[in-house]
Amino acid sequence: MADKVLTANRLTDGIAVWLDAAGHWNENLQSAFVARHAEAVAALEDTGKRAFADNLVVDVNVVDVEERDGILWPLRLRERIRAQGPTIAYTQGHGFADPDFIAA
């Protein structure tokens, strides 16, 4: 089983967020809680359902990641783009995605 993290989009501004070990939605993938076994993945799924039901986030997904030299890398291109920020100007304080990270 691949390592997994929980991601979503914050309801207030649409920014991609990742669930951290303290149960907070964080804009930094590297702060995400990594589920390494089935029970932890199930807990992530339950947490995501509750956060969606509470109108905190939308588009909740458990996604596959791998660790490379201490860095979390989403396996899907879509998630690498979301982790690095939008590919276009979106909102103040959110820069463009790093093309090297996306292409990896």
VMD Tcl script that draws the C-alpha trace (Angstrom):
set ca {
  {0.00 0.00 0.00}
  {1.25 3.49 -0.89}
  {1.47 6.16 1.79}
  {-1.53 8.46 1.75}
  {-2.48 11.98 2.83}
  {-5.81 13.78 3.00}
  {-6.33 16.83 0.84}
  {-9.23 19.15 0.11}
  {-10.01 22.69 -0.89}
  {-10.78 25.19 1.82}
  {-14.37 26.35 1.48}
  {-13.62 30.02 2.19}
  {-11.14 30.63 -0.67}
  {-10.69 27.39 -2.62}
  {-7.00 26.99 -1.71}
  {-5.70 23.40 -1.58}
  {-5.12 22.22 1.98}
  {-3.72 19.08 3.61}
  {-4.69 17.58 6.96}
  {-1.85 17.67 9.49}
  {-1.26 15.41 12.50}
  {-2.97 17.90 14.83}
  {-6.15 17.72 12.75}
  {-5.75 21.16 11.19}
  {-6.03 21.99 7.50}
  {-2.64 23.25 6.39}
  {-1.58 24.83 3.07}
  {1.75 22.96 3.13}
  {1.83 19.36 1.89}
  {5.05 18.77 3.82}
  {3.11 19.28 7.07}
  {0.50 16.65 6.18}
  {-0.14 13.60 8.31}
  {0.97 10.50 6.38}
  {-1.17 7.37 6.71}
  {0.96 4.25 6.35}
  {-1.60 1.51 7.13}
  {-5.26 0.75 6.43}
  {-6.55 1.91 9.83}
  {-4.89 5.31 9.44}
  {-6.35 5.67 5.93}
  {-9.82 4.87 7.29}
  {-9.35 7.53 9.98}
  {-8.37 10.07 7.30}
  {-11.46 9.22 5.28}
  {-13.70 9.66 8.34}
  {-12.06 12.98 9.19}
  {-12.54 14.19 5.62}
  {-16.23 13.26 5.65}
  {-16.76 15.16 8.91}
  {-14.90 18.24 7.64}
  {-17.00 18.20 4.46}
  {-20.22 17.80 6.45}
  {-19.18 20.71 8.69}
  {-18.65 22.90 5.59}
  {-14.94 23.39 6.27}
  {-13.66 21.93 2.99}
  {-14.81 20.57 -0.37}
  {-13.34 18.09 -2.86}
  {-11.94 15.88 -0.09}
  {-9.58 13.15 -1.34}
  {-7.13 10.63 0.06}
  {-4.14 10.71 -2.29}
  {-1.04 8.58 -2.77}
  {2.34 10.07 -1.89}
  {5.87 8.82 -1.62}
  {8.77 10.18 0.35}
  {11.89 11.12 -1.61}
  {14.85 12.38 0.40}
  {12.51 13.51 3.18}
  {10.13 15.31 0.80}
  {6.53 14.20 0.21}
  {5.74 13.80 -3.50}
  {2.18 13.20 -4.69}
  {2.13 10.41 -7.27}
  {-0.47 12.13 -9.47}
  {0.33 15.24 -11.50}
  {-2.90 16.90 -10.36}
  {-1.84 16.64 -6.72}
  {1.70 17.91 -7.41}
  {0.18 21.00 -9.01}
  {-2.20 21.48 -6.07}
  {0.67 21.03 -3.58}
  {2.80 23.72 -5.21}
  {0.11 26.28 -5.83}
  {-1.89 27.19 -8.88}
  {-0.30 27.38 -12.32}
  {-1.91 30.81 -12.83}
  {-2.22 33.90 -10.68}
  {-5.06 33.13 -8.29}
  {-5.04 35.22 -5.16}
  {-2.60 37.44 -3.34}
  {0.01 35.51 -1.39}
  {-0.21 32.36 -3.51}
  {2.50 32.06 -6.12}
  {2.89 29.81 -9.10}
  {3.64 26.11 -8.99}
  {7.28 25.02 -9.23}
  {7.62 23.36 -12.67}
  {10.46 21.06 -11.47}
  {8.28 19.67 -8.66}
  {5.34 19.17 -11.02}
  {7.42 17.43 -13.69}
  {9.11 15.02 -11.27}
}
mol new
graphics top color blue
foreach p $ca { graphics top sphere $p radius 0.5 }
foreach p [lrange $ca 0 end-1] q [lrange $ca 1 end] { graphics top cylinder $p $q radius 0.2 }
display resetview
